[in-house]
Amino acid sequence: MLVLGIESSCDETGIALYDSELGILANALHSQIAMHRDYGGVVPELASRDHIQHALPLLKKVLQQAGVSRTAIDAIAFTRGPGLAGALLVGASIAHGLGLALRKPVIGIHHLEGHLLSPLLVPRPPSFPFVALLVSGGHTQLMHVADVGIYQTLGETLDDAVGEAFDKTAKLLGLHYPGGPEVSRLAEFGISGAVKLPRPMLHSGDLNFSFSGLKTAVFMYLSRSGPHTCEQEKANLARGFVDAAVEVLTAKAVSALKRTGVNRLVVAGGVSANHQLRKALCSAAECSFDVYYPEITLCTDNGAMIALAGAMRLQRNLEVANTSYAFTVKPRWDLSTVNNLSGTLE
């Protein structure tokens, strides 16, 4: 089965072709980081226009890379939500227009489902069930994944997502957008323990997260130190922030594994590329569990994960593909509502 995947939920346009037997045949991505950097964050209208400009050239590129024609495509999967409404509509429009022209089925995929299944694209993928730690700019969740479409929320952030906290901390430190990689790099020059920041909800007794207070602690520290904070002090502060965030994420993930009795952890989403988090989780996993990540190039939003999710749903007969080519998008969409029993996504 050859599935075309289209991802356009936010600031990256991703198009990919996935073959259920051969794997990824072609994968192309256009990032809008340079465009949004001047604004310190994503501008929704600009994001939507940029998707329109780059989606079709990327489609042509992946078809050429794979050496296949459009008529060889068996199905088209697109990100239906969550995300920016205008950006989602671009991908949905292209998917359904192409589906109508080729008379191919079209299916809408939950963005986070794509992320949590993305580690299945590695050469030695995890088997079900597993616990998934989804960490990105918009989401921080722990999910129990029994199989494709069987998801239970174990815990989630009550305020800022961890990626959002990274971006806000970067802005406070005068670093460029996107903030996650910038804070992580600066932290490498910091001294561990020089700045001790709170570990929000570390001992809450549940699996929920909170990162707003951690970001506020960074703000308060900088307010006390004044406008002439030296570079080493900033590096120490970045290290304190990273250490706190990573400790909370690691502790909650380990706790989720113990509560569910599962010994496989999947880490996905943009923050899964963070090397300090990977180091901490791999250290924790040495004796008690296995940890899986997507390839670094597949940590951020991409079409390959959407194509994979579409193929897996079709193979399991979990999805009634759209052949009427009418569509809607879901900018707000709870992953736990994805239902595999009725053959539809609620």
C-alpha positions in Angstrom: 0.0 0.0 0.0 1.4 3.4 -1.1 0.2 6.3 1.1 0.9 10.0 0.5 1.2 12.0 3.7 0.5 15.7 4.0 1.4 17.7 7.1 0.6 21.4 7.5 -0.5 21.9 11.1 1.8 24.8 12.0 5.1 26.1 10.6 6.4 23.1 8.6 5.2 21.8 5.3 5.8 18.1 5.1 5.0 15.7 2.1 6.1 12.1 2.1 5.4 8.8 0.4 5.2 5.7 2.6 5.0 2.1 1.3 3.7 -0.4 3.8 6.3 -3.0 2.7 9.3 -0.8 1.8 9.0 2.0 4.3 9.6 5.7 3.5 10.2 6.1 -0.3 10.5 9.9 -0.2 10.2 12.6 2.4 10.4 16.4 1.9 10.1 19.2 4.4 10.0 22.9 4.2 10.5 24.8 7.5 9.3 28.3 8.1 11.6 29.1 11.0 13.6 31.8 9.1 10.3 33.6 8.2 8.9 33.6 11.7 12.1 34.4 13.5 11.7 38.1 13.0 8.4 37.9 14.9 9.7 35.8 17.8 7.0 33.1 17.0 4.6 31.7 14.5 2.4 34.2 12.7 -0.7 32.1 11.6 -1.6 34.0 8.4 2.0 33.9 7.2 2.2 30.2 8.0 -0.9 29.5 5.9 0.3 31.4 2.9 3.7 29.7 3.0 2.1 26.3 3.0 0.2 27.3 -0.1 3.4 28.3 -1.8 5.5 25.2 -1.0 3.1 22.2 -0.7 2.7 21.5 -4.5 6.4 21.8 -5.3 7.2 19.4 -2.4 4.6 17.0 -3.8 6.3 17.1 -7.2 9.7 16.6 -5.5 8.7 13.4 -3.5 7.1 11.9 -6.6 10.3 12.4 -8.5 12.4 11.1 -5.6 10.3 8.0 -5.3 10.1 7.5 -9.1 6.4 7.0 -9.1 3.4 8.7 -10.7 0.4 10.2 -8.9 -1.8 7.4 -10.1 0.4 4.9 -8.1 -0.8 6.4 -4.9 -3.3 4.1 -3.1 -4.5 6.6 -0.4 -3.9 10.1 0.9 -3.5 10.9 4.5 -3.4 14.5 5.8 -3.3 16.2 9.2 -6.8 17.1 10.2 -5.8 18.6 13.6 -4.9 19.9 16.0 -3.1 22.9 14.7 -3.6 26.3 13.2 -7.0 26.4 11.4 -5.7 28.2 8.2 -2.6 26.0 8.0 -4.7 22.8 8.4 -7.1 23.9 5.7 -4.3 24.1 3.2 -3.3 20.5 3.7 -6.9 19.3 3.8 -7.7 21.2 0.6 -4.7 19.7 -1.3 -5.4 16.2 0.0 -9.1 16.2 -1.0 -8.5 18.0 -4.4 -5.9 15.4 -5.3 -8.1 12.6 -4.0 -11.0 13.8 -6.1 -8.7 14.1 -9.2 -7.2 10.7 -8.8 -10.3 9.0 -7.3 -8.3 7.9 -4.3 -9.5 7.6 -0.7 -8.5 10.4 1.7 -8.2 10.1 5.5 -7.7 12.7 8.2 -5.0 11.9 10.8 -4.6 13.3 14.4 -1.3 15.2 14.5 -0.2 13.7 17.8 -1.1 10.2 16.6 1.5 10.7 13.8 4.1 11.7 16.4 3.5 8.8 18.8 3.7 6.3 16.0 6.8 7.9 14.3 9.3 5.7 16.3 7.8 2.8 14.4 9.7 4.0 11.4 13.1 3.1 12.9 14.8 -0.2 11.8 14.0 -1.9 15.2 10.6 -0.4 16.2 8.9 -1.0 19.6 6.1 -3.4 19.8 2.7 -2.7 21.5 1.9 -1.8 24.2 4.1 1.1 25.2 4.0 4.4 27.1 4.4 7.5 24.9 5.9 10.7 26.1 4.8 13.4 23.7 6.8 16.6 24.1 6.6 19.5 21.8 5.9 23.2 21.6 2.2 22.7 22.0 1.8 19.4 23.9 3.2 17.6 26.9 1.4 14.3 27.5 1.9 10.8 28.7 -0.2 8.2 26.9 -0.7 4.5 27.3 -0.7 3.0 23.7 -2.2 -0.4 23.6 -2.3 -0.5 19.8 -3.0 1.9 16.9 -6.1 3.9 17.9 -6.2 2.6 21.5 -4.9 5.5 23.5 -5.4 6.4 27.2 -4.2 9.7 28.6 -2.1 9.1 31.7 -1.1 12.7 32.4 -0.7 16.1 30.6 0.4 19.6 31.2 -1.9 21.9 33.2 -0.5 25.0 31.6 2.5 25.6 29.3 3.9 22.7 27.2 7.6 22.0 27.8 8.5 23.3 24.3 6.6 26.5 25.0 8.5 26.9 28.2 11.8 26.5 26.3 10.7 29.1 23.8 9.6 31.6 26.5 12.8 31.0 28.5 14.9 31.6 25.3 13.1 34.9 24.8 13.9 35.9 28.4 17.5 35.1 27.8 17.7 37.1 24.6 18.0 34.0 22.4 16.6 33.4 18.9 13.4 31.6 18.0 12.9 28.7 18.1 14.1 28.6 21.6 14.5 24.9 22.4 17.7 24.3 20.6 19.1 27.6 21.6 18.5 27.1 25.4 19.9 23.5 25.1 23.1 24.8 23.5 23.6 27.5 26.0 23.0 25.1 28.9 26.1 23.1 27.7 28.2 26.0 28.9 26.5 26.3 32.3 27.5 24.7 35.6 25.0 22.2 36.9 23.7 23.2 40.3 24.9 26.8 40.0 21.3 27.9 39.6 18.7 25.8 41.4 15.2 26.2 39.9 11.9 24.5 41.1 10.8 21.1 39.8 7.1 21.8 39.3 4.8 18.9 40.3 7.7 16.5 40.7 6.1 15.1 43.9 2.4 15.7 43.0 1.6 12.0 43.1 0.0 12.1 39.6 1.4 12.1 36.1 0.5 15.7 35.2 3.0 18.4 34.4 3.3 22.2 34.9 5.9 24.4 33.3 4.5 27.9 33.7 6.1 28.3 37.1 9.5 27.1 35.9 9.4 29.8 33.2 8.3 32.4 35.8 11.2 31.3 38.1 13.6 32.2 35.2 11.9 35.6 34.8 12.2 36.3 38.6 15.9 35.3 38.6 16.7 37.6 35.8 14.7 40.4 37.4 16.8 40.1 40.6 20.1 39.9 38.7 19.4 43.0 36.7 19.9 44.0 33.1 23.7 43.3 33.1 23.6 39.6 33.6 26.9 38.1 32.4 27.0 35.4 29.8 28.2 32.7 32.2 25.3 33.5 34.6 22.9 33.2 31.6 24.5 29.8 30.7 24.1 28.7 34.4 20.5 29.8 34.3 19.8 27.9 31.1 21.5 24.8 32.6 19.3 25.2 35.7 16.2 25.4 33.5 17.1 22.4 31.3 18.0 20.3 34.4 14.7 21.0 36.0 12.6 20.3 32.9 14.5 17.1 32.1 14.3 15.8 35.7 10.5 16.3 35.8 9.9 14.7 32.4 12.2 11.7 33.2 10.6 11.1 36.6 7.1 11.3 35.3 7.9 9.0 32.4 9.5 6.4 34.7 6.5 6.6 37.1 4.1 6.0 34.2 6.0 2.9 33.2 5.8 1.6 36.7 2.1 2.3 37.1 1.2 0.6 33.8 3.6 -2.3 34.1 4.9 -1.6 30.6 8.7 -1.7 29.9 8.7 0.2 26.6 8.9 4.0 26.4 8.4 6.0 23.2 9.5 9.6 23.2 8.2 11.8 20.3 7.6 15.4 19.3 10.0 18.2 18.7 11.5 18.1 22.2 12.4 14.4 21.7 15.4 15.7 19.8 16.8 17.4 22.9 20.0 15.6 23.7 19.9 16.3 27.5 16.5 14.6 27.7 17.7 11.7 25.6 20.7 11.3 27.9 18.7 11.3 31.1 16.1 8.8 29.8 18.7 6.5 28.4 20.5 6.6 31.8 17.2 5.8 33.6 16.4 3.0 31.1 19.7 1.1 31.6 18.3 -1.6 33.8 14.5 -1.4 33.8 13.0 -0.5 30.4 13.7 0.2 26.7 13.4 3.7 25.2 12.7 4.5 21.6 12.9 7.7 19.6 12.2 8.7 16.0 15.1 9.6 13.8 16.3 13.1 14.5 14.9 14.3 11.1 11.5 12.9 12.0 11.2 14.5 15.5 9.7 17.7 14.2 6.5 17.8 12.1 6.7 15.8 8.9 4.6 14.0 6.3 6.2 10.6 6.8 4.5 10.2 10.3 1.2 11.1 8.8 1.5 8.7 5.9 2.5 5.9 8.4 -0.5 6.6 10.6 -2.8 6.6 7.6 -1.3 3.3 6.3 -1.6 1.6 9.7 -5.2 2.7 10.2 -6.1 1.4 6.7 -4.4 -1.9 7.2 -6.3 -2.5 10.5 -9.6 -1.3 9.0 -9.8 1.3 11.6 -10.7 4.1 9.2 -13.5 4.7 6.8 -11.7 6.7 4.1 -13.4 9.8 2.7 -14.6 9.2 -0.9 -17.1 12.1 -0.9 -14.2 14.6 -0.7 -16.1 17.0 1.6 -13.9 17.9 4.6 -13.5 19.8 7.9 -10.5 20.4 10.1 -10.2 20.2 13.9 -7.8 22.9 15.3 -8.6 21.6 18.8 -8.7 17.8 19.1 -8.1 15.6 22.1 -6.0 12.6 21.2 -7.9 10.4 23.7 -11.1 10.9 21.6 -9.5 9.0 18.7 -11.7 5.9 18.5 -10.8 2.6 16.8 -14.1 0.9 17.6 -16.5 2.6 15.2 -14.0 2.9 12.4 -14.0 6.7 12.6 -12.2 9.6 14.2 -14.6 11.4 16.5 
